[in-house]
Amino acid sequence: MNKLFKSTLGIALTLGFAQCSTAQIKAVNSAEYALMSNSVEDLITAKEEIDKAKINPKSAELPKMYLVRSDIYARIAGAKNNELLKGLTDGAGLEAMISIRKFHESTMPKKAEERENGTALAGNAFAAGYNEAISFFATKSYDTLCIYYAELIGVYDYLDTAMSNNLANNKITKASLTETYAQVASLHSDKSRKIDILQGLVDKGNTVPAVVEGLSKAYLSINDTAKAENCIRTALTASNNSDAMFQILVNFFVGIKQEQRLYADVDRQIEIEPNSRLYYTRAYLNENQAKYDAAIADYRKAVELDEFNYDANFNLGLSLMKYESRKLYDKRSAAVGAKKKLVDEELKMLFTDARKYLERALDNVDYSTTDQINICKALKSACLEIGDTAGADKYASLIKGME
């Protein structure tokens, strides 16, 4: 999958503070009234009053209490840099999300105006919680991030269309939130909690590759290879044998060093949906089993289906030089005269062919410096074999510049 976490932009959203209808509980009314001035001093008063309402049995679970509480804590999170709020802002965004979720989940009666305000305030709570969560990536507080992303996903379902579109423009969707949740859950310090979170996502139908791979690795961390394999195979069936999910299965067997068990799966997947990556995978398996002719044939097929499969180009070029050339050298040692010259021509064509594939692989700017050096070393050797001293000097210079 690329890098685990991508940099995230804070959500610059205007918080529209909706006013709620009058309730019969004094502390909730007082908190709501204090919000009307929009001053920081009155915001602190509102917090004090709503905190009283939260511990009062008569108001603790009222939808109206949760609605006003979410509004207050979202505003506190938005004004976190104000000196007057020092010591009061930690976790405010999280509390705003929890409160608005509990408002929407409550089965107690709600007025139409409260329901309308609940949708508007869901957007405020989401923005406050999301921006608050970002700081925890820098400190690698993955346990805490799991709490935030569980709430973000929960609140997302209550956003209005305008807010959802705004988030989508920032590349934030429920799918992206779920993927990040799976990634941070995979780094949870408690193995049991890690499995509970990921298994819960799968049980809810979130069988996307990131979630399934995270769950599989979680089971591997407790040495349960059977469950690790089973969760991938179940998801593979549910995804109609998608290529992305199949790659998770490949990664699993490579990780436990049982690649040979992949042959039947790869052959079956090629029958279902042949593509360059699958042929590359089978070629890799064949090469590891010293089935070099079969490996070269599959690497060629992978390149034929996708000329920009850099890994296939890389391995094909190396395989031609390492394995195919061996047969020609053996043939050359037994040849004399004109036959020997013909073999020399075959060798030259072989290394010219290998050079072509290696040059294409070198186009991949995402390869590590080590990989690029190795490609250049192979290209230098290929150039020497075909008598291209200028080319050999060129790659020698590139190698020197990277070392």
C-alpha positions in Angstrom: 0.0 0.0 0.0 2.4 2.9 -0.2 3.1 5.0 2.9 1.0 4.4 5.9 -0.2 8.0 6.5 -0.6 10.8 4.1 -0.5 14.5 5.3 -3.9 15.8 6.1 -5.2 19.3 5.6 -7.2 20.8 8.4 -10.9 21.5 7.6 -11.4 25.2 7.4 -15.2 25.2 7.9 -17.4 28.0 9.1 -19.3 26.8 12.2 -22.9 27.8 11.9 -24.2 27.9 15.4 -27.8 27.0 15.5 -30.0 28.1 18.4 -32.1 25.4 20.2 -35.6 25.6 21.5 -36.5 26.2 25.1 -36.3 23.2 27.5 -37.6 22.7 31.0 -34.3 21.8 32.6 -32.7 24.9 34.1 -29.0 24.2 33.5 -29.6 23.3 29.8 -31.6 26.6 29.4 -28.9 28.6 31.2 -26.2 27.1 29.0 -28.2 27.8 25.8 -28.9 31.3 26.9 -25.2 32.0 27.6 -24.3 31.0 24.0 -26.4 33.8 22.6 -23.7 36.5 23.3 -20.9 34.6 21.5 -18.4 36.0 24.0 -15.7 33.7 25.4 -16.7 34.6 29.0 -20.2 33.5 28.3 -18.9 30.4 26.5 -17.2 29.4 29.7 -20.4 30.0 31.6 -22.3 27.8 29.1 -19.7 25.0 29.6 -20.2 25.2 33.4 -23.9 25.0 33.1 -24.0 22.1 30.5 -21.5 20.2 32.6 -24.0 20.5 35.5 -26.7 19.2 33.3 -24.6 16.2 32.2 -24.3 15.0 35.8 -27.9 15.7 36.7 -30.0 12.5 36.4 -33.0 14.6 35.3 -31.2 16.0 32.3 -28.2 13.7 31.7 -29.7 11.8 28.8 -32.0 14.4 27.3 -31.5 14.9 23.5 -31.6 18.6 24.1 -28.8 18.4 26.6 -26.6 16.5 24.1 -27.5 19.0 21.4 -26.5 22.1 23.4 -23.4 20.3 24.8 -22.1 19.5 21.3 -22.6 23.1 20.3 -20.7 24.4 23.3 -17.8 22.0 23.0 -17.4 22.5 19.3 -17.2 26.3 19.9 -14.6 25.7 22.7 -12.5 23.5 20.3 -12.7 26.3 17.6 -11.5 28.9 20.1 -8.7 26.7 21.6 -6.0 29.4 21.2 -7.9 31.9 23.4 -6.0 32.4 26.7 -9.3 32.5 28.7 -10.0 28.9 27.6 -6.6 27.6 28.7 -7.0 24.2 30.3 -10.6 23.8 29.0 -10.0 22.8 25.4 -8.4 19.4 25.6 -10.7 16.8 24.0 -13.3 19.4 23.3 -13.7 18.3 19.7 -14.1 14.7 20.8 -16.7 15.6 23.3 -18.6 17.6 20.7 -18.7 14.5 18.4 -19.8 12.1 21.2 -22.6 14.5 22.2 -24.0 15.0 18.8 -23.8 11.3 18.1 -25.7 10.5 21.3 -28.3 13.2 20.3 -29.0 11.5 17.0 -29.0 8.0 18.5 -31.4 8.9 21.3 -34.8 7.4 21.0 -36.4 10.0 23.2 -38.8 12.6 21.6 -37.1 15.4 19.7 -38.7 18.5 18.3 -38.5 19.2 14.6 -36.3 22.3 15.3 -34.0 20.2 17.4 -33.6 17.6 14.6 -32.8 20.4 12.1 -30.3 21.9 14.5 -28.8 18.4 15.0 -27.9 18.2 11.4 -26.2 21.6 11.4 -24.3 20.9 14.6 -23.2 17.5 13.3 -21.1 19.4 10.8 -19.6 21.6 13.5 -18.8 18.7 15.7 -17.2 16.8 12.9 -14.9 19.7 11.9 -13.9 20.2 15.5 -13.1 16.6 16.1 -11.3 16.1 12.8 -9.0 19.1 13.3 -8.3 18.0 16.8 -7.5 14.5 15.7 -4.8 15.6 13.3 -2.3 16.6 16.1 -2.3 13.0 17.4 -0.6 11.7 14.2 2.5 13.7 15.0 2.8 12.1 18.4 1.8 8.6 17.1 -1.0 8.4 19.6 -2.7 5.6 17.7 -4.8 4.4 20.7 -6.3 7.9 21.0 -6.7 8.2 17.2 -8.8 5.0 17.2 -11.3 6.7 19.6 -11.4 9.8 17.4 -11.9 7.9 14.1 -14.6 5.7 15.6 -16.5 8.9 16.4 -15.7 10.6 13.1 -17.2 7.7 11.2 -20.2 7.7 13.5 -20.9 11.4 13.1 -20.3 11.3 9.3 -23.7 9.6 8.8 -25.5 12.6 10.2 -23.9 15.3 8.0 -26.0 17.1 5.4 -25.2 16.9 1.7 -23.4 20.3 1.6 -21.0 19.2 4.4 -20.4 15.8 2.8 -19.6 17.5 -0.6 -17.3 20.0 1.2 -15.4 17.1 2.8 -15.3 15.2 -0.5 -13.6 18.2 -2.1 -10.9 17.8 0.6 -10.7 14.0 -0.2 -12.4 13.1 3.0 -15.1 10.5 2.6 -16.5 7.7 4.8 -14.3 5.3 2.8 -11.2 7.3 3.5 -12.1 7.7 7.2 -12.6 3.9 7.4 -9.3 3.2 5.8 -7.5 5.5 8.2 -9.3 4.0 11.1 -8.1 0.6 10.0 -4.5 1.9 9.7 -4.4 3.4 13.1 -6.2 0.4 14.6 -3.5 -1.8 13.2 -1.0 0.1 15.4 -3.1 -0.1 18.6 -1.0 -1.1 21.6 -3.6 -3.6 22.8 -3.7 -6.7 20.4 -7.2 -7.7 21.6 -8.6 -4.2 21.1 -6.9 -4.1 17.7 -8.7 -7.3 16.6 -12.0 -6.1 18.1 -11.9 -2.9 16.1 -10.9 -4.4 12.8 -13.2 -7.4 13.2 -16.0 -5.0 14.0 -15.4 -3.1 10.8 -15.4 -6.3 8.8 -18.6 -7.5 10.5 -20.3 -4.2 9.4 -19.4 -4.9 5.8 -16.2 -2.9 5.6 -14.3 -5.5 3.6 -11.9 -3.0 1.9 -8.3 -4.1 1.5 -6.9 -1.9 4.2 -9.3 -3.2 6.8 -8.9 -6.9 5.8 -5.1 -6.7 5.6 -5.0 -5.0 9.0 -7.2 -7.7 10.5 -5.1 -10.5 9.0 -1.9 -8.9 10.4 -3.6 -8.6 13.8 -4.4 -12.3 13.8 -0.8 -13.0 12.8 0.5 -11.0 15.7 -1.1 -13.5 18.0 0.1 -16.4 15.8 -3.4 -17.4 14.6 -2.5 -18.0 10.9 -5.7 -19.9 10.3 -7.9 -16.9 11.2 -5.5 -14.6 9.3 -5.9 -16.6 6.1 -9.6 -17.2 6.6 -10.5 -13.5 6.9 -8.7 -12.8 3.6 -10.3 -15.6 1.8 -13.8 -14.6 3.0 -13.2 -11.1 1.9 -11.8 -12.3 -1.5 -15.0 -14.2 -2.1 -17.2 -11.3 -1.0 -15.3 -9.0 -3.4 -15.8 -11.4 -6.4 -12.1 -12.2 -6.4 -11.0 -8.6 -6.9 -7.4 -8.1 -7.9 -6.8 -5.7 -4.9 -8.1 -8.2 -2.4 -6.1 -11.0 -4.1 -2.9 -9.0 -3.6 -3.6 -9.1 0.2 -3.6 -12.9 -0.1 -0.3 -12.8 -1.9 1.2 -10.5 0.7 0.0 -12.9 3.4 1.7 -16.0 2.0 4.9 -14.1 1.2 4.9 -12.8 4.8 4.6 -16.2 6.3 7.1 -17.6 3.7 4.7 -20.1 2.2 4.7 -18.7 -1.3 4.4 -22.2 -2.8 0.8 -22.4 -1.5 -0.1 -19.6 -3.8 0.3 -21.5 -7.1 -3.3 -22.8 -7.3 -4.7 -19.5 -6.2 -2.7 -17.5 -8.8 -3.6 -19.9 -11.6 -7.3 -19.6 -10.7 -7.2 -15.8 -10.4 -5.5 -15.6 -13.8 -8.4 -17.6 -15.3 -10.9 -15.2 -13.7 -9.1 -11.9 -14.4 -5.8 -12.1 -16.2 -3.6 -9.0 -15.8 0.0 -7.9 -15.6 0.3 -8.0 -11.8 -0.9 -11.6 -11.6 1.5 -12.8 -14.3 4.3 -11.0 -12.4 3.3 -12.7 -9.2 3.4 -16.1 -10.8 6.7 -15.3 -12.4 8.1 -14.4 -9.0 6.8 -17.7 -7.6 8.4 -19.6 -10.4 11.7 -17.8 -10.0 11.8 -18.7 -6.3 11.2 -22.3 -7.2 14.0 -22.2 -9.7 11.6 -22.6 -12.6 13.4 -20.1 -14.7 11.9 -20.7 -18.1 8.4 -20.4 -16.7 9.4 -17.3 -14.8 10.8 -15.6 -17.9 7.7 -16.5 -19.9 5.4 -15.0 -17.2 7.6 -11.9 -16.8 7.3 -11.4 -20.6 3.5 -11.8 -20.4 3.4 -9.3 -17.6 5.3 -6.7 -19.7 3.2 -7.5 -22.7 0.0 -6.7 -20.8 1.5 -3.6 -19.1 4.7 -2.1 -20.5 4.8 0.2 -17.4 4.9 -2.7 -15.0 8.4 -1.6 -13.8 8.9 -4.5 -11.5 8.2 -7.0 -14.3 10.6 -5.1 -16.6 13.3 -5.1 -13.8 13.0 -8.8 -13.1 12.7 -9.8 -16.8 15.9 -7.9 -17.6 17.8 -9.5 -14.7 16.4 -13.0 -15.4 17.5 -12.9 -19.0 21.0 -12.0 -17.9 21.2 -14.5 -15.0 19.3 -17.5 -16.4 18.8 -17.3 -20.2 22.4 -16.3 -20.8 23.6 -19.3 -18.9 22.2 -21.7 -21.5 23.8 -19.7 -24.3 27.2 -19.7 -22.6 26.9 -23.5 -22.2 26.0 -23.7 -25.9 28.9 -21.4 -26.8 31.5 -23.5 -24.9 30.6 -26.5 -27.1 30.5 -24.6 -30.4 33.4 -23.8 -32.8 33.8 -21.7 -35.8 30.7 -20.3 -37.5 28.4 -21.9 -34.9 30.3 -20.1 -32.1 29.8 -16.8 -34.0 26.1 -17.5 -34.2 25.9 -18.0 -30.4 27.8 -14.8 -29.9 25.1 -13.0 -32.0 22.4 -14.7 -29.9 24.1 -13.5 -26.7 24.4 -9.9 -28.1 20.7 -9.9 -28.9 19.9 -11.3 -25.5 21.8 -8.6 -23.6 20.3 -6.0 -25.9 16.9 -7.3 -25.1 17.7 -7.3 -21.4 19.0 -3.7 -21.6 15.7 -2.6 -23.1 13.7 -3.9 -20.1 16.1 -2.6 -17.6 16.1 0.9 -19.1 12.3 0.9 -18.8 12.6 -0.1 -15.2 15.0 2.7 -14.5 12.2 5.2 -15.6 10.5 4.4 -12.3 11.3 7.4 -10.1 9.7 5.7 -7.1 12.4 3.0 -6.8 14.8 3.4 -3.9 18.3 4.5 -4.5 19.5 1.0 -3.8 17.2 -0.4 -6.5 18.3 2.3 -9.0 21.9 1.4 -8.3 21.3 -2.2 -8.9 19.5 -1.5 -12.2 22.4 0.7 -13.3 24.9 -2.1 -12.4 22.9 -4.5 -14.5 22.8 -2.0 -17.4 26.5 -1.4 -17.1 27.1 -5.2 -17.4 24.7 -5.5 -20.4 26.5 -2.7 -22.2 29.9 -4.3 -21.6 28.5 -7.6 -23.0 27.4 -6.0 -26.2 30.5 -3.8 -26.6 28.9 -0.5 -25.8 31.7 1.2 -23.8 30.0 4.6 -23.9 26.9 3.1 -22.4 28.9 1.3 -19.7 30.6 4.6 -18.8 27.3 6.4 -18.6 25.9 3.9 -16.1 29.1 3.8 -14.1 28.9 7.5 -13.7 25.2 7.3 -12.6 26.2 4.7 -10.0 29.0 6.9 -8.7 26.6 9.8 -8.3 24.1 7.7 -6.3 26.6 5.9 -4.0 
